[in-house]
């Protein structure tokens, strides 16, 4: 039995990945280490909480003693660390970057040190397309320079570089994944797509930054999880793998598509002041991962329909979160 220590497994992508792996692979057990910050929700994994192959531990990746104690209990020859734990909301990083520096950089340092000490078989760092910065045309490849434009993106870029330094200096089995914008079930409602969807369910308008012409590449979370699974199985040490859908649209068009699928008119859009330093366009070259046979299985329209339906059917999950969320609009 292979053991995976998933950090940040009660967050959006981490919880979807845990569910995906327990469903798809009978040869793995998962330890989920999560601090349960405001965006970490134990209810994200309510349906698999009693699975004998799953164990939850509440704790902080910055706690060296705790991380080392967990890794001391696993068979290092059959164990992987996959780090989803991160502060991720760009707007919050612009308001105050301190938590991002602590978790996204120092937390990664702690995980790397423990993985090195216990000789873990593989360490996968979950990163983001935002480390490349915006790109006017063409595609961002894994070999491109990192040009992050927000404190959040800078903290993730720093973590990537730290991981690569451990690969070069200590020969650690490091692999990095950089995914495009994810969407789907269990995404915290301060993020743009669930914010728009839940606002419309509540009869509110949707706040759109600037002129709405910023371009994002949208990836359904289940397709991202299958891509990470492929990296887990076939990813080579010291390598970086982009995971993108190829579906790139303006934020304004994304908003209009949600409105159309909801049977609502475009007058529900409210343009608001733009985010400081707002990246204009992201676009990933995912050809490297596709050589492993990976392809996104969901079209954007299909995945968006599934996502809207999930939020309509699961008000119990997001309404309490949204009631206490401090949504930032510039």
N, C-alpha and C positions, 0 to 999 in steps of 0.2 A: 504494500500500500504506500503510495506517494503522499507525502504531507506538503501542503501549501500553507504558509503563513501569509494570509491576506491582511494587510494593514489598511484601515479605513474602509472596512467591509460593510459598514452600515450606511455608507454614503450612496450616492446615485449609481455610479458605474460599478463600484465595488460590490454592492449588494446584487446587482444584476449579474455580475460575473460569478459570484458564489453560487447563485441559483443555476446559472448556465452549466457550471462545471459539475455540480452534484447531479444534475439531470443527465448530462452527456457522458460522464466518465465514472465508471464504477470503481476505478483503481486509485481514486484520490480521496483523502480526508482533508478537511480544511479547518484551520484555526483562524478565527477572525478577531484581530486586535483593533479596537476602535475606542476612541476617547469619548464618543457621543457628544461632540460639540453641537451647536445649534443646527447644523446641517446633517448630523449623524442621527439616524432614527432606527431604533431597535425594531420598530414595526415593519421596516423594509424587508425583514427576513422572518416575519412571524410565521409564515407557512412552512419553513424548513427548520424551525428552532429545535424540534425534537429528533431531527435526523441524527443517527448515531455517528455519522461521518463528519459532523459539524460541531464545533465548540466555539463559544463566544467568550472573549476576555475583555473586560472594560479596562482601558489603559491608554497611556500616551506614548507615542513612538519616541518621544524625547526622554523617556524614563529608561536609562541604560540598564539599570538593575533588572527591571521587568522584562525588557526585550531579551537580555541575555538568559534570564531564567526560562523563558519560553523556548528559546532555541536550544537550550541544554537538554530539553526533553525529547527532541526529535532525532531521527536517524539522518544525519547530515548528507549521507550518500543518496538519499531518496527525497530530499527536501528542497523546496523553492520558496523564496520570499518574493512576493509581488506587492509593491508599494503603491497603493491607491491613496493613502492618507495625505491630505493636502488641504490648505485653504485655497479656494478656487475662484472666488467671485471678484472679478476685476474692479468693480465699483468700490467694494470694501477695501481692496488693497490701495486704491487711490486715496481713500479717506484716512487709512492708517495701515502702514505696511508691517508693523511689528510682528503680528501673529504669523504673517506669511514668511518672514525671515526665520522665525523660530521653528515652525513646523516644516516648511518646504525645504529648508536648507539644513538647519541643525538636526531636525528629526531624521533626515536622510543620512547625515553623518553618523548618528547613533545606530541606525539600521545597518549601514555598511560595516561599521566596526564590529557589531555583533555577528553579522554574517561571515566576516573574515575570521573572527575568533573561532567560530564553530564550524568553519569550512563547509558552508552551505553549497549545495550543488549548483544552484542558479539563483541570480538576483535580477528581477525584472523591475525596472523603474518606469512607472506610468507617467508620461510627460504630455505635452500638448503642442499643437501646431503653432500656438502663439509665441513660442520661443524663436521662430523664424522672423517674427515681425510681419508687417504687411508686405505684399508683393503686387506690384502694379499689373504685371502680366506674367504668363508662364506658370510654372509649378515649383514648389519648394521641395528639394531633394534632401535626403539624409546627410549629404556631404556639404550642404550650404552653411554659410556662416550664421551664427545666432545673433539676431538683432532685436531683442525684446523691447517693447515700448511701454509696458505698464509694470508697476512693482510686482504684480502677480507673475507676469511672464518672465521678468528678470529673476525672480526667486526660483522658478522652474528651470530656467536656463542654467542658473548656478548649480542646481542639484544635478542636472545632466552632466555638467562639466566635472563635478565632484565624483560622480559615478565613473566616468571615463578615466579619471585620474587613478581611481582604485583598480580599474582594469589594467592600466598601463604600469602602475607602480607595484601592485601586489599580485598581478595576474589573476584577479578575481573574475568569476564567471558572470560578468555584467551584460545585460541586454536592456536596451531602452526602446520604449514604444511611444510614438508621438501621434495622437489621434486628433481628428478634426472635431468640430462642434457636435457633441452628442445630444440626442433627445430621446424621450421615451418615458415609460412608467417610473415612478418613484424619484423624479427629479425635483429638487427643492424649488418651491414656487417663487423664489426671487430671480431665478434664471429666466431668460427672455421667453422661451417657448411656453413653459408651464405658466408663467406670469400672464402671457397673452390669453392662453386658453382658459385659465381660471377666472381672469377678469371678465371675459365674455360670458362665462357661466353665471357669474354674479351680476351680470347686467351692466358692467362698467366698460369704460373705454380702455384701449390698449395704448400705452405710452411708447412712442417710437422715437429713438434718438436721431437728432439732426435731420438730414434729408431722406434718410432711409435707404441710401444707395450703397451702404457698406455691404460687402459680399462675404458670405460665409459658406463653408462646405459642410452640409448636414449629413450626419451619420447616425443611423438608428442604433441604439445602445446594444441591441442583441447582435447586430453585425459587428460592432466593435468588440464585444465579448468573444465572438467566434474568431476574430482576428488575433486577440490576445491569447486565446487558446492555441492557435497555430504557432504563435511565437513561443509559448510555453513548450510546445512539442518539438519545434524545429529551429527556433531562433538560435543563431550562432553567437558565441561569446565575443564581446567587444563590438557588436553590431547594433545599429539603430534601424527601426522599422516604422515607416509612416503607415497609418491606417486612415484612409479617407474613402468617401463614397463616390466622388466625382460629381456629385450634385451640388452645384454652386449657384446661389441665387442672391439677389438683393434682399436685405431685411424687409424692405417695403413689399416685395413680392411674396415673401414668406408670410407676412402679416395678412396680405390680401388672400392668400391661399387658405389660411386658417379661417378667415371670415367667410369665404365662399363655402368651405366645408361645414361651417356652422350655420349657414343660411342667413348671414347677416350682411349689411351694407358696409361699404368702405368708410362711411362717416363715423364709424366707431373707432377710427384711428385718431389719436391725439399726438401731434408732433411735440416733442419736448427738447429742451436744450441738450446739445450733444455732450457725450462723455469726453473729458479731457484726454487728449492723446489717442483718440479712438482709431484703431487700425481700420484701414479701408478695405482690404481684400486679403483673404487667406485662400490658398489652393495647394493641395498636396499631390506629390507624385508617389503613388502607392505601388508602383510596379515591382519593387523589391519583394514585398510581401506576397504579391500575386504570383510570383514564381513558385511559392509554396502551395499554390492551388486555391488560395483564399479569394473569395468574391463576396461582396455584399449581397444578401439574398432578398432584401426588401427594397422596393422602389420607394422614393420619397413620399409619393402620394399615398401608397399603401400604409407605410409606417406612420405618417401623420394622422391618417384616419384611425389607426389603432391607438395612437397616443391620445387623441381627442376623446375617444370613447373611454379610455382608461380613466381619464380625469373626470369625465362625467359620471362614471360608475363608482368612483372611489373618493367621494367628497369627505368621507370619514377620515381619510388619510391626510388630505391637504388643507382642509378648512382650519383645523387647529394650528397648523404650522403657519398658515398665512395670517391668521389673527395676530400672532405674536411676532411675525417677521417685520423687520424694519427695511422696507423696500426703498432703495435709493433711486431717485430721479433727479437728474441734474437740471 
